[in-house]
């Protein structure tokens, strides 16, 4: 889930600041939806001028960034997954695409699929799978819709086939929905 992934990156950043005893940062960006939204704004503000000057971002894409908290993180997420998929395809490396939430919903089949792909025997005792946290309240409905429209725009058709499962708000953002 790209949303949970990006919130997890926020929590990773929090851990870095905890180790540094950076109370100012931790107070400014607490582990709450509001703290997350503030961190996203700071991240987006930090790259705003670079994005405007970049030859890689046209006005249409810059418009799509509006209203998407942590849009630079969604860009990074989509690019990473697209490049990983492209590399495995070009190098003809066998790959298995796993969706974390399937381990929660269908652990035994995912376990079997993974060990079969790796050509490993099902030996020994399996450690209990502990499900991860969900961060549904860290993004609003409109933010999610616009974020997934951005992810779709940045994805080729093969990548979108993999990621569209997270597009639970099917209305694609149009230019009319974007701020002037």
Secondary structure as GFF3:
##gff-version 3
##sequence-region A 1 180
A	DSSP	alpha_helix	2	19	.	.	.	ID=ss1
A	DSSP	alpha_helix	23	28	.	.	.	ID=ss2
A	DSSP	alpha_helix	33	53	.	.	.	ID=ss3
A	DSSP	alpha_helix	59	65	.	.	.	ID=ss4
A	DSSP	alpha_helix	71	90	.	.	.	ID=ss5
A	DSSP	alpha_helix	100	105	.	.	.	ID=ss6
A	DSSP	alpha_helix	107	117	.	.	.	ID=ss7
A	DSSP	three_ten_helix	136	138	.	.	.	ID=ss8
A	DSSP	alpha_helix	141	154	.	.	.	ID=ss9
A	DSSP	alpha_helix	157	163	.	.	.	ID=ss10
A	DSSP	three_ten_helix	164	166	.	.	.	ID=ss11
A	DSSP	three_ten_helix	175	177	.	.	.	ID=ss12
###
